[in-house]
Each structure stands twice: as C-alpha cells, then as structure tokens.
C-alpha cells in the first residue's frame, strides 16, 4: 500500500495532523487503520477541541461536510 498526501494537508503542524487524524477516526472508525488506536485519548482535556479543529481543517479543504 502506498501512502499518498491529501491535497491541502501537506503543511500541517504536528498538533493539527493529530486533530485531523482524530476527526477522521471519529468519522470513519478504526477498523480500516493499521494503527488501531485513537490519536488523542477521549479523556484528554484537549480531545473535544482537537476533534473540532480537525473537522474544521477537513471542511476547509472540502473533505468533510459535517
């Protein structure tokens, strides 16, 4: 399997990349991932804010409509 960059996500900070990954996990689940764990633990104080930031980034590039 070849990993390809998603247009618009190539210059993310580490924290934004984690937020996007968590938003994708929330939207699509873990079963299709090689690393089957949440990027940000549900009990982490930044969880909700990070998840929303990830969704915001994905909406900005037209990936998420939620």
mmCIF file of the N, C-alpha and C atoms, coordinates in Angstrom:
data_MODEL
# 
_entry.id   MODEL 
# 
loop_
_atom_site.group_PDB 
_atom_site.id 
_atom_site.type_symbol 
_atom_site.label_atom_id 
_atom_site.label_alt_id 
_atom_site.label_comp_id 
_atom_site.label_asym_id 
_atom_site.label_entity_id 
_atom_site.label_seq_id 
_atom_site.pdbx_PDB_ins_code 
_atom_site.Cartn_x 
_atom_site.Cartn_y 
_atom_site.Cartn_z 
_atom_site.occupancy 
_atom_site.B_iso_or_equiv 
_atom_site.pdbx_formal_charge 
_atom_site.auth_seq_id 
_atom_site.auth_comp_id 
_atom_site.auth_asym_id 
_atom_site.auth_atom_id 
_atom_site.pdbx_PDB_model_num 
ATOM 1   N N  . UNK A 1 1  ? 0.832   -1.172 0.000  1.00 0.00 ? 1  UNK A N  1 
ATOM 2   C CA . UNK A 1 1  ? 0.000   0.000  0.000  1.00 0.00 ? 1  UNK A CA 1 
ATOM 3   C C  . UNK A 1 1  ? 0.882   1.243  0.000  1.00 0.00 ? 1  UNK A C  1 
ATOM 4   N N  . UNK A 1 2  ? 0.587   2.160  -0.885 1.00 0.00 ? 2  UNK A N  1 
ATOM 5   C CA . UNK A 1 2  ? 1.344   3.400  -0.978 1.00 0.00 ? 2  UNK A CA 1 
ATOM 6   C C  . UNK A 1 2  ? 0.562   4.524  -0.291 1.00 0.00 ? 2  UNK A C  1 
ATOM 7   N N  . UNK A 1 3  ? 1.236   5.264  0.547  1.00 0.00 ? 3  UNK A N  1 
ATOM 8   C CA . UNK A 1 3  ? 0.602   6.389  1.232  1.00 0.00 ? 3  UNK A CA 1 
ATOM 9   C C  . UNK A 1 3  ? 0.735   7.616  0.343  1.00 0.00 ? 3  UNK A C  1 
ATOM 10  N N  . UNK A 1 4  ? -0.382  8.286  0.131  1.00 0.00 ? 4  UNK A N  1 
ATOM 11  C CA . UNK A 1 4  ? -0.372  9.487  -0.689 1.00 0.00 ? 4  UNK A CA 1 
ATOM 12  C C  . UNK A 1 4  ? -0.832  10.675 0.140  1.00 0.00 ? 4  UNK A C  1 
ATOM 13  N N  . UNK A 1 5  ? -0.209  11.807 -0.114 1.00 0.00 ? 5  UNK A N  1 
ATOM 14  C CA . UNK A 1 5  ? -0.576  13.038 0.565  1.00 0.00 ? 5  UNK A CA 1 
ATOM 15  C C  . UNK A 1 5  ? -1.947  13.496 0.072  1.00 0.00 ? 5  UNK A C  1 
ATOM 16  N N  . UNK A 1 6  ? -2.772  13.948 0.988  1.00 0.00 ? 6  UNK A N  1 
ATOM 17  C CA . UNK A 1 6  ? -4.058  14.533 0.629  1.00 0.00 ? 6  UNK A CA 1 
ATOM 18  C C  . UNK A 1 6  ? -3.832  16.014 0.377  1.00 0.00 ? 6  UNK A C  1 
ATOM 19  N N  . UNK A 1 7  ? -4.253  16.467 -0.792 1.00 0.00 ? 7  UNK A N  1 
ATOM 20  C CA . UNK A 1 7  ? -4.039  17.866 -1.160 1.00 0.00 ? 7  UNK A CA 1 
ATOM 21  C C  . UNK A 1 7  ? -4.640  18.781 -0.099 1.00 0.00 ? 7  UNK A C  1 
ATOM 22  N N  . UNK A 1 8  ? -3.845  19.744 0.320  1.00 0.00 ? 8  UNK A N  1 
ATOM 23  C CA . UNK A 1 8  ? -4.282  20.695 1.330  1.00 0.00 ? 8  UNK A CA 1 
ATOM 24  C C  . UNK A 1 8  ? -3.866  20.334 2.736  1.00 0.00 ? 8  UNK A C  1 
ATOM 25  N N  . UNK A 1 9  ? -3.297  19.142 2.931  1.00 0.00 ? 9  UNK A N  1 
ATOM 26  C CA . UNK A 1 9  ? -2.905  18.716 4.270  1.00 0.00 ? 9  UNK A CA 1 
ATOM 27  C C  . UNK A 1 9  ? -1.399  18.511 4.415  1.00 0.00 ? 9  UNK A C  1 
ATOM 28  N N  . UNK A 1 10 ? -0.629  18.889 3.418  1.00 0.00 ? 10 UNK A N  1 
ATOM 29  C CA . UNK A 1 10 ? 0.803   18.626 3.432  1.00 0.00 ? 10 UNK A CA 1 
ATOM 30  C C  . UNK A 1 10 ? 1.628   19.486 4.362  1.00 0.00 ? 10 UNK A C  1 
ATOM 31  N N  . UNK A 1 11 ? 1.102   20.601 4.794  1.00 0.00 ? 11 UNK A N  1 
ATOM 32  C CA . UNK A 1 11 ? 1.883   21.528 5.621  1.00 0.00 ? 11 UNK A CA 1 
ATOM 33  C C  . UNK A 1 11 ? 1.321   21.685 7.027  1.00 0.00 ? 11 UNK A C  1 
ATOM 34  N N  . UNK A 1 12 ? 0.693   20.657 7.559  1.00 0.00 ? 12 UNK A N  1 
ATOM 35  C CA . UNK A 1 12 ? 0.077   20.744 8.889  1.00 0.00 ? 12 UNK A CA 1 
ATOM 36  C C  . UNK A 1 12 ? 1.115   20.661 9.991  1.00 0.00 ? 12 UNK A C  1 
ATOM 37  N N  . UNK A 1 13 ? 0.826   21.335 11.090 1.00 0.00 ? 13 UNK A N  1 
ATOM 38  C CA . UNK A 1 13 ? 1.647   21.171 12.289 1.00 0.00 ? 13 UNK A CA 1 
ATOM 39  C C  . UNK A 1 13 ? 1.378   19.778 12.860 1.00 0.00 ? 13 UNK A C  1 
ATOM 40  N N  . UNK A 1 14 ? 2.204   19.351 13.760 1.00 0.00 ? 14 UNK A N  1 
ATOM 41  C CA . UNK A 1 14 ? 2.023   18.054 14.405 1.00 0.00 ? 14 UNK A CA 1 
ATOM 42  C C  . UNK A 1 14 ? 0.660   17.986 15.096 1.00 0.00 ? 14 UNK A C  1 
ATOM 43  N N  . UNK A 1 15 ? 0.316   19.040 15.843 1.00 0.00 ? 15 UNK A N  1 
ATOM 44  C CA . UNK A 1 15 ? -0.950  19.051 16.570 1.00 0.00 ? 15 UNK A CA 1 
ATOM 45  C C  . UNK A 1 15 ? -2.149  19.035 15.623 1.00 0.00 ? 15 UNK A C  1 
ATOM 46  N N  . UNK A 1 16 ? -2.065  19.797 14.520 1.00 0.00 ? 16 UNK A N  1 
ATOM 47  C CA . UNK A 1 16 ? -3.161  19.801 13.553 1.00 0.00 ? 16 UNK A CA 1 
ATOM 48  C C  . UNK A 1 16 ? -3.279  18.447 12.854 1.00 0.00 ? 16 UNK A C  1 
ATOM 49  N N  . UNK A 1 17 ? -2.162  17.802 12.579 1.00 0.00 ? 17 UNK A N  1 
ATOM 50  C CA . UNK A 1 17 ? -2.196  16.474 11.960 1.00 0.00 ? 17 UNK A CA 1 
ATOM 51  C C  . UNK A 1 17 ? -2.877  15.476 12.895 1.00 0.00 ? 17 UNK A C  1 
ATOM 52  N N  . UNK A 1 18 ? -2.584  15.545 14.175 1.00 0.00 ? 18 UNK A N  1 
ATOM 53  C CA . UNK A 1 18 ? -3.236  14.669 15.157 1.00 0.00 ? 18 UNK A CA 1 
ATOM 54  C C  . UNK A 1 18 ? -4.726  14.955 15.223 1.00 0.00 ? 18 UNK A C  1 
ATOM 55  N N  . UNK A 1 19 ? -5.094  16.237 15.170 1.00 0.00 ? 19 UNK A N  1 
ATOM 56  C CA . UNK A 1 19 ? -6.501  16.622 15.224 1.00 0.00 ? 19 UNK A CA 1 
ATOM 57  C C  . UNK A 1 19 ? -7.247  16.103 14.000 1.00 0.00 ? 19 UNK A C  1 
ATOM 58  N N  . UNK A 1 20 ? -6.635  16.211 12.822 1.00 0.00 ? 20 UNK A N  1 
ATOM 59  C CA . UNK A 1 20 ? -7.255  15.702 11.593 1.00 0.00 ? 20 UNK A CA 1 
ATOM 60  C C  . UNK A 1 20 ? -7.407  14.192 11.686 1.00 0.00 ? 20 UNK A C  1 
ATOM 61  N N  . UNK A 1 21 ? -6.376  13.510 12.145 1.00 0.00 ? 21 UNK A N  1 
ATOM 62  C CA . UNK A 1 21 ? -6.458  12.052 12.274 1.00 0.00 ? 21 UNK A CA 1 
ATOM 63  C C  . UNK A 1 21 ? -7.589  11.662 13.218 1.00 0.00 ? 21 UNK A C  1 
ATOM 64  N N  . UNK A 1 22 ? -7.729  12.364 14.338 1.00 0.00 ? 22 UNK A N  1 
ATOM 65  C CA . UNK A 1 22 ? -8.793  12.029 15.279 1.00 0.00 ? 22 UNK A CA 1 
ATOM 66  C C  . UNK A 1 22 ? -10.167 12.308 14.672 1.00 0.00 ? 22 UNK A C  1 
ATOM 67  N N  . UNK A 1 23 ? -10.308 13.390 13.922 1.00 0.00 ? 23 UNK A N  1 
ATOM 68  C CA . UNK A 1 23 ? -11.586 13.688 13.264 1.00 0.00 ? 23 UNK A CA 1 
ATOM 69  C C  . UNK A 1 23 ? -11.938 12.597 12.257 1.00 0.00 ? 23 UNK A C  1 
ATOM 70  N N  . UNK A 1 24 ? -10.949 12.099 11.536 1.00 0.00 ? 24 UNK A N  1 
ATOM 71  C CA . UNK A 1 24 ? -11.187 11.020 10.576 1.00 0.00 ? 24 UNK A CA 1 
ATOM 72  C C  . UNK A 1 24 ? -11.565 9.720  11.294 1.00 0.00 ? 24 UNK A C  1 
ATOM 73  N N  . UNK A 1 25 ? -10.919 9.443  12.407 1.00 0.00 ? 25 UNK A N  1 
ATOM 74  C CA . UNK A 1 25 ? -11.256 8.264  13.200 1.00 0.00 ? 25 UNK A CA 1 
ATOM 75  C C  . UNK A 1 25 ? -12.701 8.365  13.680 1.00 0.00 ? 25 UNK A C  1 
ATOM 76  N N  . UNK A 1 26 ? -13.090 9.536  14.166 1.00 0.00 ? 26 UNK A N  1 
ATOM 77  C CA . UNK A 1 26 ? -14.464 9.734  14.631 1.00 0.00 ? 26 UNK A CA 1 
ATOM 78  C C  . UNK A 1 26 ? -15.463 9.563  13.486 1.00 0.00 ? 26 UNK A C  1 
ATOM 79  N N  . UNK A 1 27 ? -15.083 10.013 12.298 1.00 0.00 ? 27 UNK A N  1 
ATOM 80  C CA . UNK A 1 27 ? -15.989 9.944  11.160 1.00 0.00 ? 27 UNK A CA 1 
ATOM 81  C C  . UNK A 1 27 ? -16.069 8.589  10.491 1.00 0.00 ? 27 UNK A C  1 
ATOM 82  N N  . UNK A 1 28 ? -14.957 7.850  10.499 1.00 0.00 ? 28 UNK A N  1 
ATOM 83  C CA . UNK A 1 28 ? -14.896 6.608  9.728  1.00 0.00 ? 28 UNK A CA 1 
ATOM 84  C C  . UNK A 1 28 ? -14.558 5.373  10.545 1.00 0.00 ? 28 UNK A C  1 
ATOM 85  N N  . UNK A 1 29 ? -14.216 5.524  11.797 1.00 0.00 ? 29 UNK A N  1 
ATOM 86  C CA . UNK A 1 29 ? -13.897 4.381  12.643 1.00 0.00 ? 29 UNK A CA 1 
ATOM 87  C C  . UNK A 1 29 ? -12.441 3.955  12.541 1.00 0.00 ? 29 UNK A C  1 
ATOM 88  N N  . UNK A 1 30 ? -12.092 2.961  13.305 1.00 0.00 ? 30 UNK A N  1 
ATOM 89  C CA . UNK A 1 30 ? -10.716 2.470  13.399 1.00 0.00 ? 30 UNK A CA 1 
ATOM 90  C C  . UNK A 1 30 ? -10.451 1.219  12.571 1.00 0.00 ? 30 UNK A C  1 
ATOM 91  N N  . UNK A 1 31 ? -11.485 0.530  12.146 1.00 0.00 ? 31 UNK A N  1 
ATOM 92  C CA . UNK A 1 31 ? -11.295 -0.785 11.541 1.00 0.00 ? 31 UNK A CA 1 
ATOM 93  C C  . UNK A 1 31 ? -10.479 -0.775 10.250 1.00 0.00 ? 31 UNK A C  1 
ATOM 94  N N  . UNK A 1 32 ? -10.352 0.361  9.579  1.00 0.00 ? 32 UNK A N  1 
ATOM 95  C CA . UNK A 1 32 ? -9.587  0.430  8.334  1.00 0.00 ? 32 UNK A CA 1 
ATOM 96  C C  . UNK A 1 32 ? -8.159  0.927  8.524  1.00 0.00 ? 32 UNK A C  1 
ATOM 97  N N  . UNK A 1 33 ? -7.732  1.080  9.756  1.00 0.00 ? 33 UNK A N  1 
ATOM 98  C CA . UNK A 1 33 ? -6.400  1.611  10.039 1.00 0.00 ? 33 UNK A CA 1 
ATOM 99  C C  . UNK A 1 33 ? -5.429  0.507  10.427 1.00 0.00 ? 33 UNK A C  1 
ATOM 100 N N  . UNK A 1 34 ? -4.173  0.699  10.076 1.00 0.00 ? 34 UNK A N  1 
ATOM 101 C CA . UNK A 1 34 ? -3.139  -0.234 10.501 1.00 0.00 ? 34 UNK A CA 1 
ATOM 102 C C  . UNK A 1 34 ? -2.843  -0.048 11.988 1.00 0.00 ? 34 UNK A C  1 
ATOM 103 N N  . UNK A 1 35 ? -2.853  1.188  12.458 1.00 0.00 ? 35 UNK A N  1 
ATOM 104 C CA . UNK A 1 35 ? -2.591  1.526  13.851 1.00 0.00 ? 35 UNK A CA 1 
ATOM 105 C C  . UNK A 1 35 ? -3.947  1.794  14.501 1.00 0.00 ? 35 UNK A C  1 
ATOM 106 N N  . UNK A 1 36 ? -4.554  0.756  15.084 1.00 0.00 ? 36 UNK A N  1 
ATOM 107 C CA . UNK A 1 36 ? -5.930  0.860  15.566 1.00 0.00 ? 36 UNK A CA 1 
ATOM 108 C C  . UNK A 1 36 ? -5.989  1.423  16.979 1.00 0.00 ? 36 UNK A C  1 
ATOM 109 N N  . UNK A 1 37 ? -5.746  2.715  17.069 1.00 0.00 ? 37 UNK A N  1 
ATOM 110 C CA . UNK A 1 37 ? -5.895  3.414  18.349 1.00 0.00 ? 37 UNK A CA 1 
ATOM 111 C C  . UNK A 1 37 ? -6.293  4.854  18.050 1.00 0.00 ? 37 UNK A C  1 
ATOM 112 N N  . UNK A 1 38 ? -6.943  5.465  19.001 1.00 0.00 ? 38 UNK A N  1 
ATOM 113 C CA . UNK A 1 38 ? -7.270  6.870  18.874 1.00 0.00 ? 38 UNK A CA 1 
ATOM 114 C C  . UNK A 1 38 ? -5.995  7.678  18.940 1.00 0.00 ? 38 UNK A C  1 
ATOM 115 N N  . UNK A 1 39 ? -5.903  8.689  18.127 1.00 0.00 ? 39 UNK A N  1 
ATOM 116 C CA . UNK A 1 39 ? -4.729  9.561  18.160 1.00 0.00 ? 39 UNK A CA 1 
ATOM 117 C C  . UNK A 1 39 ? -4.709  10.382 19.442 1.00 0.00 ? 39 UNK A C  1 
ATOM 118 N N  . UNK A 1 40 ? -5.873  10.786 19.900 1.00 0.00 ? 40 UNK A N  1 
ATOM 119 C CA . UNK A 1 40 ? -5.994  11.573 21.128 1.00 0.00 ? 40 UNK A CA 1 
ATOM 120 C C  . UNK A 1 40 ? -6.983  10.840 22.032 1.00 0.00 ? 40 UNK A C  1 
ATOM 121 N N  . UNK A 1 41 ? -6.578  10.533 23.236 1.00 0.00 ? 41 UNK A N  1 
ATOM 122 C CA . UNK A 1 41 ? -7.426  9.797  24.167 1.00 0.00 ? 41 UNK A CA 1 
ATOM 123 C C  . UNK A 1 41 ? -8.687  10.589 24.500 1.00 0.00 ? 41 UNK A C  1 
ATOM 124 N N  . UNK A 1 42 ? -9.792  9.879  24.625 1.00 0.00 ? 42 UNK A N  1 
ATOM 125 C CA . UNK A 1 42 ? -11.080 10.521 24.922 1.00 0.00 ? 42 UNK A CA 1 
ATOM 126 C C  . UNK A 1 42 ? -11.057 11.297 26.231 1.00 0.00 ? 42 UNK A C  1 
ATOM 127 N N  . UNK A 1 43 ? -10.251 10.878 27.195 1.00 0.00 ? 43 UNK A N  1 
ATOM 128 C CA . UNK A 1 43 ? -10.199 11.571 28.483 1.00 0.00 ? 43 UNK A CA 1 
ATOM 129 C C  . UNK A 1 43 ? -9.162  12.694 28.517 1.00 0.00 ? 43 UNK A C  1 
ATOM 130 N N  . UNK A 1 44 ? -8.502  12.951 27.397 1.00 0.00 ? 44 UNK A N  1 
ATOM 131 C CA . UNK A 1 44 ? -7.539  14.049 27.306 1.00 0.00 ? 44 UNK A CA 1 
ATOM 132 C C  . UNK A 1 44 ? -8.318  15.366 27.310 1.00 0.00 ? 44 UNK A C  1 
ATOM 133 N N  . UNK A 1 45 ? -7.904  16.334 28.106 1.00 0.00 ? 45 UNK A N  1 
ATOM 134 C CA . UNK A 1 45 ? -8.635  17.610 28.173 1.00 0.00 ? 45 UNK A CA 1 
ATOM 135 C C  . UNK A 1 45 ? -8.752  18.343 26.817 1.00 0.00 ? 45 UNK A C  1 
ATOM 136 N N  . UNK A 1 46 ? -7.863  18.064 25.882 1.00 0.00 ? 46 UNK A N  1 
ATOM 137 C CA . UNK A 1 46 ? -7.923  18.751 24.583 1.00 0.00 ? 46 UNK A CA 1 
ATOM 138 C C  . UNK A 1 46 ? -8.734  17.985 23.544 1.00 0.00 ? 46 UNK A C  1 
ATOM 139 N N  . UNK A 1 47 ? -9.285  16.832 23.916 1.00 0.00 ? 47 UNK A N  1 
ATOM 140 C CA . UNK A 1 47 ? -9.942  15.951 22.955 1.00 0.00 ? 47 UNK A CA 1 
ATOM 141 C C  . UNK A 1 47 ? -11.015 16.655 22.127 1.00 0.00 ? 47 UNK A C  1 
ATOM 142 N N  . UNK A 1 48 ? -12.003 17.246 22.773 1.00 0.00 ? 48 UNK A N  1 
ATOM 143 C CA . UNK A 1 48 ? -13.113 17.868 22.040 1.00 0.00 ? 48 UNK A CA 1 
ATOM 144 C C  . UNK A 1 48 ? -12.637 19.017 21.155 1.00 0.00 ? 48 UNK A C  1 
ATOM 145 N N  . UNK A 1 49 ? -11.785 19.851 21.698 1.00 0.00 ? 49 UNK A N  1 
ATOM 146 C CA . UNK A 1 49 ? -11.262 20.984 20.922 1.00 0.00 ? 49 UNK A CA 1 
ATOM 147 C C  . UNK A 1 49 ? -10.450 20.500 19.719 1.00 0.00 ? 49 UNK A C  1 
ATOM 148 N N  . UNK A 1 50 ? -9.624  19.490 19.924 1.00 0.00 ? 50 UNK A N  1 
ATOM 149 C CA . UNK A 1 50 ? -8.797  18.962 18.832 1.00 0.00 ? 50 UNK A CA 1 
ATOM 150 C C  . UNK A 1 50 ? -9.667  18.316 17.755 1.00 0.00 ? 50 UNK A C  1 
ATOM 151 N N  . UNK A 1 51 ? -10.670 17.558 18.169 1.00 0.00 ? 51 UNK A N  1 
ATOM 152 C CA . UNK A 1 51 ? -11.563 16.911 17.210 1.00 0.00 ? 51 UNK A CA 1 
ATOM 153 C C  . UNK A 1 51 ? -12.263 17.961 16.343 1.00 0.00 ? 51 UNK A C  1 
ATOM 154 N N  . UNK A 1 52 ? -12.727 19.031 16.962 1.00 0.00 ? 52 UNK A N  1 
ATOM 155 C CA . UNK A 1 52 ? -13.383 20.097 16.205 1.00 0.00 ? 52 UNK A CA 1 
ATOM 156 C C  . UNK A 1 52 ? -12.398 20.813 15.287 1.00 0.00 ? 52 UNK A C  1 
ATOM 157 N N  . UNK A 1 53 ? -11.163 21.016 15.745 1.00 0.00 ? 53 UNK A N  1 
ATOM 158 C CA . UNK A 1 53 ? -10.128 21.626 14.898 1.00 0.00 ? 53 UNK A CA 1 
ATOM 159 C C  . UNK A 1 53 ? -9.864  20.753 13.684 1.00 0.00 ? 53 UNK A C  1 
ATOM 160 N N  . UNK A 1 54 ? -9.791  19.456 13.873 1.00 0.00 ? 54 UNK A N  1 
ATOM 161 C CA . UNK A 1 54 ? -9.588  18.534 12.758 1.00 0.00 ? 54 UNK A CA 1 
ATOM 162 C C  . UNK A 1 54 ? -10.715 18.608 11.750 1.00 0.00 ? 54 UNK A C  1 
ATOM 163 N N  . UNK A 1 55 ? -11.948 18.655 12.232 1.00 0.00 ? 55 UNK A N  1 
ATOM 164 C CA . UNK A 1 55 ? -13.102 18.773 11.334 1.00 0.00 ? 55 UNK A CA 1 
ATOM 165 C C  . UNK A 1 55 ? -13.053 20.091 10.570 1.00 0.00 ? 55 UNK A C  1 
ATOM 166 N N  . UNK A 1 56 ? -12.662 21.155 11.254 1.00 0.00 ? 56 UNK A N  1 
ATOM 167 C CA . UNK A 1 56 ? -12.552 22.474 10.619 1.00 0.00 ? 56 UNK A CA 1 
ATOM 168 C C  . UNK A 1 56 ? -11.532 22.440 9.476  1.00 0.00 ? 56 UNK A C  1 
ATOM 169 N N  . UNK A 1 57 ? -10.400 21.824 9.710  1.00 0.00 ? 57 UNK A N  1 
ATOM 170 C CA . UNK A 1 57 ? -9.361  21.714 8.677  1.00 0.00 ? 57 UNK A CA 1 
ATOM 171 C C  . UNK A 1 57 ? -9.876  20.899 7.498  1.00 0.00 ? 57 UNK A C  1 
ATOM 172 N N  . UNK A 1 58 ? -10.531 19.776 7.782  1.00 0.00 ? 58 UNK A N  1 
ATOM 173 C CA . UNK A 1 58 ? -11.061 18.926 6.714  1.00 0.00 ? 58 UNK A CA 1 
ATOM 174 C C  . UNK A 1 58 ? -12.168 19.622 5.929  1.00 0.00 ? 58 UNK A C  1 
ATOM 175 N N  . UNK A 1 59 ? -13.015 20.380 6.598  1.00 0.00 ? 59 UNK A N  1 
ATOM 176 C CA . UNK A 1 59 ? -14.048 21.143 5.882  1.00 0.00 ? 59 UNK A CA 1 
ATOM 177 C C  . UNK A 1 59 ? -13.414 22.203 4.987  1.00 0.00 ? 59 UNK A C  1 
ATOM 178 N N  . UNK A 1 60 ? -12.344 22.818 5.448  1.00 0.00 ? 60 UNK A N  1 
ATOM 179 C CA . UNK A 1 60 ? -11.672 23.877 4.688  1.00 0.00 ? 60 UNK A CA 1 
ATOM 180 C C  . UNK A 1 60 ? -11.118 23.370 3.360  1.00 0.00 ? 60 UNK A C  1 
ATOM 181 N N  . UNK A 1 61 ? -10.745 22.091 3.297  1.00 0.00 ? 61 UNK A N  1 
ATOM 182 C CA . UNK A 1 61 ? -10.229 21.545 2.031  1.00 0.00 ? 61 UNK A CA 1 
ATOM 183 C C  . UNK A 1 61 ? -11.306 20.792 1.265  1.00 0.00 ? 61 UNK A C  1 
ATOM 184 N N  . UNK A 1 62 ? -12.548 20.835 1.771  1.00 0.00 ? 62 UNK A N  1 
ATOM 185 C CA . UNK A 1 62 ? -13.657 20.194 1.080  1.00 0.00 ? 62 UNK A CA 1 
ATOM 186 C C  . UNK A 1 62 ? -13.763 18.701 1.295  1.00 0.00 ? 62 UNK A C  1 
ATOM 187 N N  . UNK A 1 63 ? -13.112 18.171 2.323  1.00 0.00 ? 63 UNK A N  1 
ATOM 188 C CA . UNK A 1 63 ? -13.122 16.737 2.573  1.00 0.00 ? 63 UNK A CA 1 
ATOM 189 C C  . UNK A 1 63 ? -14.310 16.324 3.428  1.00 0.00 ? 63 UNK A C  1 
ATOM 190 N N  . UNK A 1 64 ? -14.617 17.101 4.428  1.00 0.00 ? 64 UNK A N  1 
ATOM 191 C CA . UNK A 1 64 ? -15.701 16.811 5.370  1.00 0.00 ? 64 UNK A CA 1 
ATOM 192 C C  . UNK A 1 64 ? -16.844 17.782 5.149  1.00 0.00 ? 64 UNK A C  1 
ATOM 193 N N  . UNK A 1 65 ? -18.046 17.287 5.163  1.00 0.00 ? 65 UNK A N  1 
ATOM 194 C CA . UNK A 1 65 ? -19.209 18.153 5.067  1.00 0.00 ? 65 UNK A CA 1 
ATOM 195 C C  . UNK A 1 65 ? -19.998 18.177 6.367  1.00 0.00 ? 65 UNK A C  1 
ATOM 196 N N  . UNK A 1 66 ? -19.441 17.600 7.422  1.00 0.00 ? 66 UNK A N  1 
ATOM 197 C CA . UNK A 1 66 ? -20.139 17.522 8.711  1.00 0.00 ? 66 UNK A CA 1 
ATOM 198 C C  . UNK A 1 66 ? -19.972 18.796 9.485  1.00 0.00 ? 66 UNK A C  1 
# 
